[in-house]
Amino acid sequence: NAQIQRSLRVLQLTFALTSRLREFESELRSEMLDLRMHLLDPVTGQLSTQLPTSARLYCVQFPEQEVHAVALLQSIQQGGTSLLAVSFSKLEEFSRQVHDYVHQVMFWHISHHLSTMPKLKAEWEKESAAGGQPSFSFSLSPSEYISFTGDQLLSLLHQLESMTSASADDTSPESGLFWLKSVAGTTVSTFMQHIASNGVLSPHGAQQLSADIQYLRNILNA
């Protein structure tokens, strides 16, 4: 639980960084628009002839820089250019890494419990070796591994409660529903992989597996 809370704090930090970068870009764009009014001629759209002498000499010496400056100032007015494209790109990559980290932390305990899933095929082979008599008893109660998995999912639900109440958009990483959906999907996928790896089951094994599947279904529908 402590690890999940730490990962969520890192996640919240990425949200804050993204929000602050957007605010900074908006402020920078506003300043650049004000600067545009003083630098560009409103009629020609080119650099004003009223520029200081030093600025005019610089443009004569470096005409390609003048072209770039005019294009930048004009694009700012149209609003189609990000002033901090590189920064946003780096932050987006960082956010993806954080999302992967958070998902791994949330799923770690569940993955561990699922990895202890009883090897039902091996038990069936033991049963056959014993002359068809079951060498162990089955119960319709959910197995320990799936009970632990359910407990982890319910615990995650409570830990994400504040994020879930803040946003109901399950497509946004800022919503707890997004993470619940993501972890639930990975849980089902991993569970199915373990089931497939068991191969043919005995009737008793199939009965127990059915109980485990029903239990997980109930948890996911809770």
Secondary structure, DSSP 4 states (H G I P E B T S, - for coil): -HHHHHHHHHHHHHHHHHHHHHHHHHHHHHHHHHHHHHHB-TTT-SB-TTS-HHHHHHHHH-HHHHHHHHHHHHHHHHT-S-TTHHHHHHHHHHHHHHHHHHHHHHHHHHHHHHHT---HHHHHHHHHHTTS--SS---SSPPHHHHHHHHHHHHHHHHTHHHHHH---TTSTTSHHHHHHHHHHHHHHHHHHHHHHH-S--HHHHHHHHHHHHHHHHHHT-
